Amino acid sequence: MAFELKNVVPWGRTLEEYTKIFKLTDSDLDNRIISFGDGPASFNSEMTKLDKTVVSLDPIYQFTKAKLKQRIDETKETVMEQMRTNQEKFVWKNIKNVDELEQIRMGAMSNFINDFELGKEQQRYVYHELPNSTKYNTQEFDLGLSSHFLLLYSQLGLDFHIQSITEMLRISKEIRIFPILNLNAVRSEVLEGVISHFESDFDVKIESSDYEFQKGGNEMLIIKRKSIK
Ligand SMILES: C[S@@+](CC[C@H](N)C(=O)[O-])C[C@H]1O[C@@H](n2cnc3c(N)ncnc32)[C@H](O)[C@@H]1O
């Protein structure tokens, strides 16, 4: 099925959020990072300002800046309305209340929009749809990330996840995926299948995160190449 912008509800997080989500250390931040399903997050633009290296991949990068901005503007009110109605489903710890959430999300997406055309030219925002293979070389990146896409969208199925994660692991030495819950805030149905597929050839572990917004969504999945003993 063709990827259509009208089905996307843009929602982007910040560098501070990614740092807490994935427990990124100073040395992680100095590594070559690739971030899948990065959408309108400001992680890439904020990292670039700090002279760090991030490549972001997402199907929405096929659209123009004007179209993306229009989609952000037209969905904003509906999403914020839903957040107000469903406040009790979330943990107001990292983000204090709905007004702060709106300010953080809109700030992140505005940073992204302002950086998008330059970043596309510099090959920092690259149009790519998982589970397709990428143009990058084997182990070209130290760290591959997926914030709020893999595992969360469990309806995409186990095969989709295995194929996507296989490609992530081909080009990255280590990958981190957050959260490990699905959209109903229960453990992702594909988690066990993913773990059992990769655990014989890779080190696979679930680790705590410093971030929680979905209730109980405070863990990430880490998969890395086994170290040679
Ligand atoms: C909830 S957003 C998360 C954005 C960002 N990672 C963050 O945490 O702020 C999910 C993203 O997944 C992207 N996406 C949807 N289908 C995808 C696919 N097949 N491959 C990669 N990304 C996809 C969407 O375009 C969207 O930007």
The ligand as an SDF file (V2000), in Angstrom:
LIG
                    3D

 27 29  0  0  0  0  0  0  0  0999 V2000
    5.1320    8.2140   16.2870 C   0  0  0  0  0  0  0  0  0  0  0  0
    6.2310    8.7410   15.0250 S   0  0  0  0  0  0  0  0  0  0  0  0
    7.7850    8.7880   15.8980 C   0  0  0  0  0  0  0  0  0  0  0  0
    8.6770    9.8990   15.4130 C   0  0  0  0  0  0  0  0  0  0  0  0
   10.0170   10.0190   16.1490 C   0  0  0  0  0  0  0  0  0  0  0  0
   10.7920    8.8190   16.0830 N   0  0  0  0  0  0  0  0  0  0  0  0
    9.8200   10.3890   17.6050 C   0  0  0  0  0  0  0  0  0  0  0  0
    9.9290    9.5450   18.5010 O   0  0  0  0  0  0  0  0  0  0  0  0
    9.5180   11.5500   17.8640 O   0  0  0  0  0  0  0  0  0  0  0  0
    6.3700    7.2980   13.9990 C   0  0  0  0  0  0  0  0  0  0  0  0
    7.1310    7.5400   12.7050 C   0  0  0  0  0  0  0  0  0  0  0  0
    7.2510    6.2940   11.9950 O   0  0  0  0  0  0  0  0  0  0  0  0
    7.2250    6.5970   10.6240 C   0  0  0  0  0  0  0  0  0  0  0  0
    6.9260    5.4060    9.8230 N   0  0  0  0  0  0  0  0  0  0  0  0
    5.7240    4.9230    9.4420 C   0  0  0  0  0  0  0  0  0  0  0  0
    5.8790    3.8240    8.6720 N   0  0  0  0  0  0  0  0  0  0  0  0
    7.2170    3.6110    8.5620 C   0  0  0  0  0  0  0  0  0  0  0  0
    8.0160    2.6430    7.8970 C   0  0  0  0  0  0  0  0  0  0  0  0
    7.4690    1.6520    7.1940 N   0  0  0  0  0  0  0  0  0  0  0  0
    9.3630    2.7220    8.0020 N   0  0  0  0  0  0  0  0  0  0  0  0
    9.9260    3.7100    8.7520 C   0  0  0  0  0  0  0  0  0  0  0  0
    9.2230    4.6550    9.3980 N   0  0  0  0  0  0  0  0  0  0  0  0
    7.8880    4.6090    9.3050 C   0  0  0  0  0  0  0  0  0  0  0  0
    6.1610    7.6810   10.5060 C   0  0  0  0  0  0  0  0  0  0  0  0
    6.2710    8.3910    9.2930 O   0  0  0  0  0  0  0  0  0  0  0  0
    6.4480    8.5110   11.7450 C   0  0  0  0  0  0  0  0  0  0  0  0
    7.3110    9.5870   11.4450 O   0  0  0  0  0  0  0  0  0  0  0  0
  1  2  1  0
  2  3  1  0
  2 10  1  0
  3  4  1  0
  4  5  1  0
  5  6  1  0
  5  7  1  0
  7  8  2  0
  7  9  1  0
 10 11  1  0
 11 12  1  0
 11 26  1  0
 12 13  1  0
 13 14  1  0
 13 24  1  0
 14 15  1  0
 14 23  1  0
 15 16  2  0
 16 17  1  0
 17 18  1  0
 17 23  2  0
 18 19  1  0
 18 20  2  0
 20 21  1  0
 21 22  2  0
 22 23  1  0
 24 25  1  0
 24 26  1  0
 26 27  1  0
M  CHG  2   2   1   9  -1
M  END
$$$$
